[in-house]
Amino acid sequence: GHPLQFVFACISYAVGLGNVWRFPYLCQMYGGGVASVVVSFFLSMYYNVINAWGFWYLFHSFQDPLPWSVCPLNSNHTGYDEECEKASSTQYFWYRKTLNISPSIQENGGVQWEPALCLTLAWLMVYLCILRGTESTGKVVYFTASMPYCVLIIYLVRGLTLHGATNGLMYMFTPKMEQLANPKAWINAATQIFFSLGLGFGSLIAFASYNEPSNNCQKHAIIVSIINSSTSIFASIVTF
């Protein structure tokens, strides 16, 4: 991940993607300028759906009890919903209330208006973040980059107070040689690095092209790689 990030930063500086008139040159030299835009577009759509789900759960988290913690009553109010009892309250809220998933892929199920409004809100937030270009985006990143660490620290403190926390940490740091010998584990690791570092999506090239000529690309690539991997380990500790 580190050498690829360094290469992308150097390419972006050499081409100067910040100047829109040089974009065709990037397509000719890099062989993937248009493809990068398309990939970034699809990734934006993908991640914004996740942001919409975040808003959805945030709005529902103000209810007491939490809607995903208990099964709803059936239509006769004589017991709990049968579908929810067969699965679980969390699965029922996800598949029936959030997604309202259709029986098959051939049936689209129609538009779910409440989640659609959350998706609209997510796109509105993105628009406000990039409204003034890199000037506003750089300031927004101070919040979006530091806020997850605050949340992770809160989760860590809470997690350490739970029963079996040390067992989870021991399970995480105990090597499993059969898993390390499995090629799928390394494929998943490479996929994670591509996603977390933003390699090959075009966004890294676009933002790095605004660097000053005095910018030390190699130094920053090392720093970002170390912080990225350290964050992944820290998040894993919190999760386990």
C-alpha positions as CSV (number, residue, x, y, z in Angstrom):
1,G,0.0,0.0,0.0
2,H,2.8,2.4,0.8
3,P,4.7,2.3,-2.5
4,L,1.4,2.6,-4.4
5,Q,0.4,5.6,-2.5
6,F,3.7,7.2,-3.1
7,V,3.5,6.5,-6.8
8,F,-0.1,8.0,-7.1
9,A,1.1,11.1,-5.2
10,C,4.0,11.5,-7.6
11,I,1.7,11.0,-10.7
12,S,-0.8,13.6,-9.4
13,Y,2.0,16.1,-8.9
14,A,3.6,15.6,-12.3
15,V,0.2,15.8,-14.1
16,G,-1.4,18.5,-12.0
17,L,-5.0,17.1,-12.1
18,G,-6.0,20.2,-10.2
19,N,-6.0,22.0,-13.5
20,V,-9.0,20.6,-15.4
21,W,-7.4,21.3,-18.7
22,R,-4.7,18.8,-18.0
23,F,-7.3,16.0,-17.4
24,P,-7.1,14.6,-21.0
25,Y,-3.3,14.3,-20.6
26,L,-3.9,12.2,-17.5
27,C,-6.2,9.9,-19.5
28,Q,-3.5,9.5,-22.1
29,M,-0.6,9.0,-19.8
30,Y,-2.2,7.2,-16.9
31,G,-4.6,5.2,-19.1
32,G,-7.4,5.4,-16.6
33,G,-8.5,9.0,-16.0
34,V,-12.1,8.4,-17.1
35,A,-12.1,5.0,-15.3
36,S,-11.0,6.7,-12.1
37,V,-13.8,9.2,-12.3
38,V,-16.3,6.3,-12.9
39,V,-14.9,4.3,-10.0
40,S,-15.0,7.3,-7.7
41,F,-18.6,8.0,-8.7
42,F,-19.7,4.4,-7.9
43,L,-17.7,4.4,-4.6
44,S,-19.4,7.7,-3.6
45,M,-22.8,6.2,-4.3
46,Y,-21.8,3.1,-2.3
47,Y,-20.5,4.9,0.8
48,N,-23.3,7.4,0.8
49,V,-25.8,4.6,1.2
50,I,-23.8,3.6,4.3
51,N,-23.9,7.2,5.5
52,A,-27.7,7.2,5.0
53,W,-28.0,4.0,7.1
54,G,-25.9,5.9,9.8
55,F,-28.5,8.7,9.8
56,W,-31.3,6.2,9.9
57,Y,-30.0,4.5,13.0
58,L,-29.0,7.8,14.6
59,F,-32.6,9.1,14.3
60,H,-34.0,5.8,15.6
61,S,-31.5,5.8,18.5
62,F,-33.5,8.4,20.4
63,Q,-36.4,6.0,21.0
64,D,-36.8,4.1,24.2
65,P,-36.6,1.1,24.0
66,L,-34.4,1.0,21.0
67,P,-36.5,-0.4,18.0
68,W,-33.9,-3.1,17.2
69,S,-33.7,-4.3,20.8
70,V,-37.2,-5.8,21.0
71,C,-39.6,-7.5,18.6
72,P,-42.7,-5.6,17.7
73,L,-46.2,-6.9,18.6
74,N,-48.2,-8.7,16.0
75,S,-51.4,-7.2,14.4
76,N,-53.6,-8.7,17.1
77,H,-51.3,-7.5,19.9
78,T,-51.4,-11.0,21.4
79,G,-47.7,-11.7,21.0
80,Y,-44.6,-10.8,19.2
81,D,-44.3,-10.7,15.4
82,E,-43.7,-14.2,14.2
83,E,-41.0,-13.3,11.6
84,C,-39.1,-11.4,14.3
85,E,-39.2,-14.3,16.7
86,K,-37.9,-16.7,14.1
87,A,-34.9,-14.4,13.4
88,S,-34.0,-11.8,16.0
89,S,-35.0,-8.2,16.9
90,T,-31.8,-6.8,15.3
91,Q,-32.2,-8.8,12.0
92,Y,-35.9,-7.9,11.9
93,F,-35.2,-4.2,12.2
94,W,-32.5,-4.4,9.5
95,Y,-34.2,-6.5,6.9
96,R,-37.8,-5.5,7.5
97,K,-37.7,-1.9,8.9
98,T,-34.6,-0.5,7.3
99,L,-34.3,-2.3,4.0
100,N,-37.9,-3.8,3.9
101,I,-36.2,-6.3,1.6
102,S,-38.3,-7.9,-1.2
103,P,-38.8,-11.7,-1.5
104,S,-36.6,-11.9,-4.5
105,I,-34.3,-9.9,-6.8
106,Q,-37.0,-9.9,-9.5
107,E,-39.2,-7.8,-7.2
108,N,-37.9,-4.3,-6.5
109,G,-40.2,-3.6,-3.6
110,G,-40.6,0.1,-4.5
111,V,-39.0,3.1,-2.9
112,Q,-38.6,3.3,0.9
113,W,-39.3,6.9,1.5
114,E,-37.8,7.3,5.0
115,P,-34.4,5.8,4.1
116,A,-34.5,7.7,0.8
117,L,-34.8,11.0,2.8
118,C,-31.8,9.9,4.8
119,L,-29.9,9.3,1.6
120,T,-30.9,12.8,0.4
121,L,-29.6,14.2,3.7
122,A,-26.3,12.3,3.2
123,W,-25.8,13.7,-0.3
124,L,-26.7,17.2,1.0
125,M,-23.9,16.8,3.7
126,V,-21.4,15.8,1.0
127,Y,-22.4,18.8,-1.1
128,L,-21.9,21.2,1.8
129,C,-18.5,19.7,2.5
130,I,-17.2,20.2,-1.1
131,L,-19.2,23.4,-1.8
132,R,-16.0,25.6,-1.9
133,G,-13.7,23.0,-3.3
134,T,-10.5,22.0,-1.6
135,E,-10.7,25.0,0.7
136,S,-13.7,23.8,2.5
137,T,-12.9,20.1,2.1
138,G,-9.6,20.5,3.9
139,K,-11.3,22.1,6.9
140,V,-14.0,19.4,7.0
141,V,-11.4,16.7,7.1
142,Y,-10.2,18.0,10.5
143,F,-13.5,16.9,11.9
144,T,-14.2,13.8,9.8
145,A,-10.6,12.5,10.6
146,S,-10.6,13.2,14.3
147,M,-14.2,12.3,15.2
148,P,-13.8,8.5,14.6
149,Y,-10.9,8.4,17.0
150,C,-13.0,10.0,19.7
151,V,-15.8,7.5,19.1
152,L,-13.3,4.6,19.1
153,I,-11.8,5.7,22.4
154,I,-15.3,5.9,23.9
155,Y,-16.1,2.4,22.6
156,L,-12.7,1.1,24.0
157,V,-13.4,2.5,27.5
158,R,-16.9,1.0,27.4
159,G,-15.7,-2.3,25.9
160,L,-13.0,-2.8,28.6
161,T,-15.7,-2.7,31.3
162,L,-17.7,-5.5,29.7
163,H,-17.4,-9.1,30.9
164,G,-15.0,-11.2,28.8
165,A,-13.1,-8.2,27.3
166,T,-9.7,-9.7,28.0
167,N,-10.9,-13.0,26.3
168,G,-11.7,-11.0,23.2
169,L,-8.2,-9.4,23.2
170,M,-6.5,-12.8,23.7
171,Y,-8.6,-14.2,20.8
172,M,-7.5,-11.4,18.6
173,F,-3.7,-11.6,19.3
174,T,-3.5,-15.4,19.3
175,P,-2.0,-16.3,15.9
176,K,-3.9,-18.9,13.8
177,M,-1.4,-20.4,11.4
178,E,-4.1,-22.2,9.3
179,Q,-5.7,-18.8,8.6
180,L,-2.3,-17.2,7.8
181,A,-1.7,-20.0,5.3
182,N,-5.0,-19.3,3.6
183,P,-4.6,-17.1,0.5
184,K,-8.1,-15.6,1.0
185,A,-6.9,-14.0,4.3
186,W,-4.2,-12.1,2.4
187,I,-6.6,-11.2,-0.4
188,N,-8.9,-9.7,2.2
189,A,-6.0,-7.8,3.7
190,A,-5.0,-6.3,0.3
191,T,-8.6,-5.3,-0.3
192,Q,-8.8,-3.6,3.1
193,I,-5.6,-1.7,2.3
194,F,-6.9,-0.5,-1.0
195,F,-10.1,0.7,0.6
196,S,-8.5,2.4,3.6
197,L,-5.7,4.1,1.7
198,G,-8.0,4.9,-1.2
199,L,-5.7,3.4,-3.8
200,G,-6.8,3.1,-7.4
201,F,-10.0,5.0,-7.0
202,G,-8.9,8.3,-8.4
203,S,-9.7,10.5,-5.4
204,L,-6.1,10.2,-4.0
205,I,-4.7,11.4,-7.3
206,A,-7.2,14.3,-7.5
207,F,-6.5,15.6,-4.0
208,A,-2.7,15.0,-4.1
209,S,-2.5,17.1,-7.2
210,Y,-3.1,20.2,-5.1
211,N,0.1,19.7,-3.1
212,E,2.7,22.5,-3.1
213,P,5.9,21.9,-5.1
214,S,7.8,21.7,-1.8
215,N,5.6,18.9,-0.5
216,N,7.6,15.8,0.6
217,C,5.4,13.0,-1.0
218,Q,7.6,10.2,0.3
219,K,7.5,11.4,3.9
220,H,3.8,11.9,3.9
221,A,3.2,8.5,2.2
222,I,5.1,6.9,5.1
223,I,3.2,8.8,7.8
224,V,-0.2,8.1,6.2
225,S,0.7,4.4,5.8
226,I,1.7,4.1,9.5
227,I,-1.3,6.0,10.8
228,N,-3.6,3.9,8.6
229,S,-2.3,0.5,9.8
230,S,-2.2,1.7,13.4
231,T,-5.8,2.9,13.1
232,S,-6.9,-0.5,11.7
233,I,-5.2,-2.3,14.6
234,F,-6.7,0.1,17.1
235,A,-10.2,-0.4,15.6
236,S,-9.7,-4.2,15.7
237,I,-8.8,-4.0,19.4
238,V,-12.0,-2.0,20.0
239,T,-14.1,-4.5,18.0
240,F,-12.7,-7.7,19.7
